[in-house]
């Protein structure tokens, strides 16, 4: 082993070359193999240049909010709420996307807050968004908070935090939280028939199962578990798809079961239906050129059609979550115990599948059927029977 004309490049006994050099306190070491002296010197010069450029970046590069937002979306890809997070990011980028992280604060977010509250924001080629509530705006601001906190505490660039200062405090808007609005029977009879047919079914399913909007929209056939002893099925929503992060056994009362059977019959008899669709509730529309009819997953019941109808019938506070409140209220008024209500609603760990035998399922179906205890169920019969 011997030195060469360039300090840090060593000629080994077998004729190979190794770089072993300390540069500005950092060791550069690599075995280059059987290369010429010129090639070894070129490699070392390039490596030193690369490290100099990295030093310059460490000293001058300040990541933009959009860069960190993109990183957050990569991390959030497996989250159940990914589509919602991505939606908020799309809203925010025109306002703060090209700002450095340390420039994102209440002041630079003010235009976003004002215009979101006023309505009219346009994303791509979509229709202008209607005015948002303070609660909805706060959901976007929570995404900003998360990105800034991750950049300050978790993410690194060249070994240093991407945000070198403590993340600024992002103030939330004062929320005027509205009390829950469970539907009365008269309100249900007024509201449901005016909804689009596919939303009628979903809304009726919601008031008879207590499921949240995203679980109804994402309800999948593969979750079905047949229970021959009771003559029907349950659906088990996996933990990763449910808010409480435990599996939830969906008990189907007579109306909810009728809806499932009607959907199954339509799927079997309709030659145009997408037999491979994962989802129970779908919306058919043409896509592509030439157009191909597809049965798409419905992203939310709370769309422009829902909002238009609730305004027409004078129920401006009714949202898809009102269906869950309606189911819970009717269970309580029917005398169902708190423990059974928790299980039917999927609260906490009370809905673990191993807690149910067929006898338990049969008993819970009877409890869920108590919410049907009224005369004149015109809305139910109209939707279920077509």
Secondary structure as UniProt FT lines:
FT   STRAND          2..3
FT   TURN            7..8
FT   STRAND          9..11
FT   TURN            13..14
FT   STRAND          17..23
FT   TURN            24..25
FT   STRAND          26..33
FT   HELIX           37..60
FT   HELIX           65..75
FT   HELIX           76..78
FT   TURN            80..81
FT   HELIX           82..96
FT   TURN            97..98
FT   HELIX           101..103
FT   HELIX           106..118
FT   TURN            124..125
FT   HELIX           134..153
FT   STRAND          156..157
FT   TURN            158..159
FT   STRAND          160..161
FT   HELIX           185..191
FT   HELIX           192..194
FT   HELIX           197..209
FT   HELIX           213..217
FT   HELIX           221..223
FT   STRAND          224..227
FT   HELIX           228..230
FT   STRAND          232..237
FT   HELIX           239..241
FT   TURN            243..244
FT   STRAND          248..250
FT   HELIX           254..269
FT   TURN            271..272
FT   TURN            275..276
FT   STRAND          282..287
FT   TURN            288..291
FT   STRAND          292..297
FT   HELIX           304..312
FT   TURN            313..314
FT   TURN            316..317
FT   HELIX           320..333
FT   TURN            334..335
FT   HELIX           338..345
FT   TURN            348..351
FT   HELIX           353..355
FT   HELIX           358..369
FT   HELIX           370..372
FT   HELIX           378..385
//
